[in-house]
Amino acid sequence: ETGDGDAVDLSYAVYADAIVFAQTFPDFVNGTAAPTGTDGLATEWPALAPHGSAPALGVLTFGGRFMEGSKAVAWNGPASVAVGAYGGPFALFDGFGEAVVASAASEFAAWSVAASSADASAVGVGVLGSVESLPAGFSLETALTAGADGLTATVKKHGAALLADRGTVRDGDYATTYLGYSTDNGAYYYYQPNGTWEDTIYGVKAYADAENIPYRYALLDSWWYEKGDGGGVKNWTCTAEAFPSGCDALEKNLGWKFQLHNRMWSSDNVYVDAYEFDVEEPLALPLEQRFWDDLLRNASAWGMAVYEQDWMYNEFLGLNATLRSATAARDWLSQMAAGAARAGAGVQYCMEMARFVMLSVQLPAVTQIRASDDYGAKNDQACGFPFCVYYVGTTSLLAYALDLAPSKDNFWSTADQPGNAFGDDTMELYSEMQSAIAALSRGPVQVSDGVGYSDRDIIMRTCDAAGRLLQPSRPATALDAAFASAAGLGDGPVARLENVLPVTASHTRIGDWKWAHVLVINLA
């Protein structure tokens, strides 16, 4: 029984190389929230810690708002693991091939990690501490997977088991197959079009055709729709200011598909009277499947191939509905994915928490995640918080384990692009590096140059003449030796910049042949 006398069934199942722990609540349970809110746990079982005789260990932890808190460090108890709302899966490893991975195995959006209330040296797992009640039959599972073939292999084995358990198979999407053009943050035209956005997009298309750059789609960032309260979306349709001729003919006239950006919903959005929403000024949360079916079907009619859900952590943390409920976030993202699947579109998660990445285990329509913070042409000269934004070697490992494509965001293909949205002193000094990282990510390759400023030779190293991406067989991820070095284990490659592991690797397999690809950046 819980402290309030409510029944809870605790069980575990042992497999050859894994254990699954389950907390199941037969009846409705109220008053579960922890005094510390999201930093604590509403329920806790089990508590996890290395055995007292274990050797020195490292821990790889996934967390943050773009999962930018993901890193490998020396194990030092719960303080070495990303916890609370921003926390996620973690793996203990010894630097000699042995590893154990821990994550949710069900109710991924509600699962959380915090310092154990019973043992200060252990990590407790359970329901997120802000959750106030649990519905009858609610069951939270935690899976541990052991491996002896290295950290990367064990993380991959863990993810493959979760996917197999649900029969999830991802088919990829248009944006992970073809070359794209981006207007996202960091792009030359970011919120600064040349005339109208309609003029700008048609101008980019004409320039690309003249230079034989085979873009097959464009990422339309948040400039194309109307905003409302709290900076959320009010009406997710093309504004007359952006596209005076409307969007209906865009796909036909350009011959392009689109990745369409969206953000959190405003409380004054135009849909609240026609569909059920939880409204908490200034934000709102859609609550019914019909909304997502209609919204994404209408967008696919004018060319949407990928739906990009951005500002995810803002929506989750900004609403009592998602923080206090054990199932609201799960339902929100499940309905979104179902609507996308019916519309024939893939889904990209952006500004995502690790809990959402893990939930994609049961959502085949989710095909990619942003693996880095927003691109900026001069960001990598400073390499400020949280680290160089080009770096995706750690976050890509979780994406690889779950068959997701990691996106490194857009890039400029030339250094000096006068008239850009960020000032003429903004320069991209490492275009070839940016291009190589994008190509080896096995995710989207999205160029964001101004008209007249593209280096076709660099761009065409990423795709063929028809725009089909030239990709390895798996995303490039940091070497196990680099993770071990970051955790103070062994003498692997040393990073010049903290948490920017300097050696990533991938491979291409065709029949019986296998080619290895190694990328070394910022080696100490």
N, C-alpha and C positions, 0 to 999 in steps of 0.2 A: 504494500500500500504506500501511497504518497503520504506526506505529512498531514494532509487534510483528510486522510482516510479513503481517497479514491484509489480504485484498483489499477495496477499497471502490471502487464505481463512482460517479464524480461526473459529473453532467450538468446541462444547463440547457436550457429551452425558451423561445423568445422569441415573444411575441404582439404584437398591435398596441399595447397599452398595459400589458403585464405581462410579467414574467419569472418562471419557476418553476425553482428550483434543487432538485436531488435528491441525497441521499446514500443509496446502496443498498449493502447488505452481503450478498453472495451466500452467504456461509458464516457459521456461528455465530462470534461474537467474544466473548471473555471478557476480564475485567480492564480494562473501559473507564472505571471511575469516576475522576473528577477528584480531585486532592488536596484541593481546596477544597469538595468535596461539592456540595450544591445551589447554591452560589454560583458554581460553575464550569460547564464543559461537558465531557461525555464525548466528544463529537465536535464539530468546528467547521468549518462551511463553509456559506455564504461569510461574510466579514467585511464589514460595511456602514458606510460613512461618506460624508458629503457630499464632492463634488469640492472640491479646494482653492480653486477660483475661485468657489464658490457664495456667494450673498449671505447675510446674517444669516438664520438659520432658527429656527423654533420646532419643538418636538416635542410631540406628544400621545401620552402613554403610558398604557396600561391595566394596572393591577395592584393587588394588595392582597388582603385576605381577604374583603371584600365588594366587591372592586375599588375600595375607598375610596382607594387610592393613585393612582387615575386623575387625571391633570392635564395641563395644557399649560404648558410652561416654555421658556425659551430653550435652544437646542441647545448643549450643552457637553460633547460626547462621551458615553461610556457612563454617566457619572454622572447624566445627565439622563434616563435610561431605567430603568423598573422592571425589575430583573433577577432571576435565580434562580428559586426555586420560586414566588414571588409575581409574577414578571414575566409579560409577555404581549405582544400586538400593540403596535406603535407607528407613528406617522406623522410624517414630516418635512413642514413646510410653510413657505411664504415670506410669507404674509400677503397675497398678491396673487392667489390662486387656484390656484397650483401646489402639488401635494402628492404624496407617495409613501407608500403604506401597506405595512408588512411584517408578515407573520404566518405561522404554520404553514399548510400546505396539506394535510398528512396527519400521522398520528400526533400529533394535537394535544396529548394529555396528556403526551407525552414531550418535546415541543419546548420549547426554552428560549433565553434571552438572557443574555449576560454580556459583560463587557469582553473584547475579542479578545486571545488569547494571542500573536498575531503583530503586532498594531498597537494600541497603547494608546489611540489616538484613535478606534478603530473599535468597533462593536458586533458581536460574534460571535454566530452562531446555530447551534444544533445540538441534540444530545440532552442532557437534564438531567444535571448533573454527578454525581448520586448513583447513576445507573444503572450496574450492574456488568457487564452483558453484553447482547448484541444477538442475537436469534434469526436464523437463516438467512433471507434474503430481506427483512429489515427495511429499510424505505425511508422516510426522513424528507424531506418537501418543505417548502420555504420559498417563499412567493409575494410578489412586489412588484407593486403596482398603481399606475400613475401617472395623474394627472388634472389638468385645468386649469380645472375649474369650481368650485373651492373645496374646503376640507377635508371638510366634511360630505358633499358629493357623492362625493368620492373614497373615503371610508370606506364609504359605502353601496355604491358600485360594486364595491369589493373584496369585501364580504360577499356581495353578490348573485352574484358570479362563483363564490365557494366553494359557495354553496347550489346554484347551477345545475349545477356540476360533479358533484354527488351526487344531483341530482334531488330535493332536500329541499323539501317544501312543508309548512308548519305550518298547522293548522286552528284554532288557538286552543284555549281550554278554557272550562269552566263558570265558573271564577273570574275570567276576563278578559271575561266576557260579562255577569255579573250582580252585583248588590250583595251584599256579604258582611259577616258579623260576625266579629270577631277576638278571640281570647283570648291572643294572642302577647305577648311582652315589651312593656311600655308600656300594655297594656290595663288597664282598671279592675279586672278580676277576676284579673289575672295571678297564678297560684298562690295566690289568695285567694278561693275561691268563697263564695257565700252559701249555706251548708249544704253539701250535696254538689254535685259538678259537674252531676249530673243535675238537681237542683233549680235550679241557676243557669241552665243552658241553657234549660230549659223556662220559667223566669221571664223570660229575655230574649225568648223567642219570644212569650210572652203580652203583654209590654209593647210589642213591635214591632207586633203585631197591633192593639193598642188605639190606637196612635199612627199606624197606617197607614204604617209604615216597611217596605218590601218586601224584607227580607233573603231571599236564596234559598239561602244556604249559611252554614256556620260554619267558621272555621279553629280546629281543636283543636290546641293547642300541646302541649308534651311532658309535661304533667301527667296525660295520660290513660292512659299505659302504664308498665310497670314498668322501673326502672333497675337496672343491675348494676355489675360491676367497671368502674372508670375513669369512672363516670358515663355509660357507654354504655347502649343499650337492651338489656334482658334478655328481655322478652317483649312484642312489639308487638301487644298486644290490650288491650281495655278492662279496667281494674282494677275490682274490686268496690267499692273505696272511692270511685272517681270516678263510676261508673255502677252502683248496686246492682241495677238491673233489666237490666243488660247493654246492649249496643249494637245488637243485632239489630233492634230495633223503632224505633230513633231516626229513621231516614229516614221511615218510615211515620207516626209520631206527630207529628213536627215539620213534615214536608213540605219538609225541607232536604236538600241535599247537603253534603259535607264536604271540606275541605282538611285532610289528615291529616299532621301533622308527624312526622318521624323524625330521628334523630341517628346517631352512629357506633355500631357494634355492640360490646357488651361480650364479653369472652372467656368469660364464664359464661352466655351467652345460651342459651335453651332449645332452639335449633335445631341446635346443633353436632353432636348425635348423629345427626340425621336427614339433614343436608345437609353438603356439603363446605365447610369454612371454613379459611382461614389464621388460626391462633390465635397471637397474640403478646400475652401478658398486659400490660396489662389490656384490650386491644382485639382485635377479630377482623374478618375480611373475608370475605363470602360469595363462593364461587368457582363456583357453578353456576347455570345458567339456571332449572332446576326450582325453586330456592328463590324466586326473584323471581316466577315465574309463580304459585306457590301463595300467597305472601304477599300479592301485590297483588290477585289474584282474590278471596281471602277478604275483603279490606278493601272492595273494590268492591261486594261482596254486601250490605253494610250502609250504602252510600251514598257511598263515597269517589269524588270527581270529580277531585281533584288530589292527587298524592303530593308532599309537600314534603321534599326531602332537605336537611337542615340540617347544620351542623357539618362541612362537607365538607373544609375545610382541616385540621381535627383528625384526621379519618380518614386523609387522604393523608399528612400529616407524621408521624402517630403510628405508622405501620407500615413495617417494612422491606420488606414485600411490594410496597407501592406506590412506595416511594422507590428501591428497587434494581432493579426490573423496568421494562423499556421498554413493557410491554403490560398490566400488571395494572390500572392505573387505567382504561385504555381498556375493558378487559373488564368491570370492575366497573360502570361507568356504561352501557355498551352493554347488558348484561344487565338492568340496572334499567329502562332505557328500553323494551326489548323487552317486559318483563313489564308495564309500564304500558300500552303500546299494546294488548297482548292483553286487558288488563282494561278498556280504554276510558277510561283516565285520562290527564290531562296530568301533567307533572312540573315542579315549581319547584325550581331550585337556590338554596340559601341558604348564606351564609358560604362562598361559592364563590370559587375562584381563576379567573383569566382563562383558564387552560388548559382548564378544564372548560366554560366558556362557549364557547370555540372548538370543543371536541369536539362540542357540540350541533349543529354544522354537519351531522353525519351521523346525528343522532338526532331525527327529527321529533316524537317524543312529548314532548321537552323544549319547553315552550311559554313559560316565563317564568323570569326571574331576579330575585333581590333586587338592587335598584340602590342601596340605602343601608344603613347600619348600623341597628340596632334603634331603633324609635321610643321617645321618652320625652317626656311632656307638657311638661317644663321643659328638655329638652335644648337646644332652639333658643334659649333665653334666654342660655345660656352659650356655645354653639357651640364646644365643645372638640374634642378629637381625634376623628376626623381633620378634620372640618369639620361644619357644621350638618347634622344627619341628615336634614333635609327635602330636601337638595340631591341631585338625580339628573340634572342637565343634562348631565354628562360621561359617566357610565356608561350613560345611556340611548342614547347615540350608538352604542356597540357593539351594544347590544340591537337597535336599529333596523336596523343593518346586517345582522344575522343573523335578522331577522324574529321576534325574541323580545319578549315584553311585559316591560317593567321594572316592578318593584313597589317603591313607596316605603314600604311597611309601613303599619300601621294608624294611626288618629288619633282623637282625641276631637273631638266636634262642639260641645262647650261648654267654657268655661274652668274653672269651679269644680265639682268632683265629689267631695264629701265621702265619706270611707269607702273611698277607692280604695287600691290595694295599695302606693302609693308615698308616702303621707302627705298630710294635708290641706293642706300648704303647696305641693303640686304643682298647677300650673295650666297649662292650654293657652291661651296668649294669642293664638294665630293660627289659630283653627279654620277660618276662611274660606280662608286661604292653604293650609292642609293639604289641604282639600277640593279646591281648584283644582288643586294639584299632582297629586293622585291622579287627578282626572278627565282632566287633560291628558297623563298618563303613558301612556295607552292600556293600562295594566295593571290589576291588581285595585284595587278601592275597598273598603276594609275598615274599618268603624267599630268602635270598641272602648269605647263608653260604658257606664257603669253604668245599671241600670234607674232611670228617672226623670230622667235627665240629658241626653237627646238633644235637639238642635235639628233638628227635621224639615225646616225650610226649607233649611238648609245641606246636609243629606244629600240632599234631593230635587233639588238642582241637579246631581247627578251621574248621575241615572238617571230612567227613566220610572216610571209607577205600578206596572208589573209587575216593577220591579227591573232591567230591562235597562239597562246602562250607556250613557250618552251620551258618546261618545268621538270624538276627532278621527281623521283618517285616518292619522296617524303619531305616534309619541311626541314630546313636546316635548323638544328638545335645545338646548344652548347655541349661540348664534350664532357663525358663523365669526369675526366681528369681536371677540367676547368671548374666543375662544381666542387670537386674535392679540394682543390687548391683554395677556392673561396671560403670553404668551411674549415680551413687550417689542417687539412688531411693530405699528406703526401706532397710531392714536389711537381705538381702539374703546372700548366701555363698560368702565369701571374697576370692579373688584370692591372693595367695602368690606371683605370678608373673604377671605383668601387661599384660592384654589382653589374658591370658591363664586361661580361666574360669574353675573353679575347679570341677564342677559337670556336667556331661553329662548323658543323659538318652535315652533309647530306649525301645522297647517292642517286644514281639513275640505273634502273635495272631493265634490260631488254632481253628477253629470253634467258639464256644462261650467262649473259654478259652483265657485268656490274661496274659502273664508273663511280669513283668517289669524288666528292667536291668538298674542299676545305676553304674556309674564308677566315682570314686572320686580320683583326682590326684592333688597334690600341693594345698591343702586347707590351707588357712592362719591360 
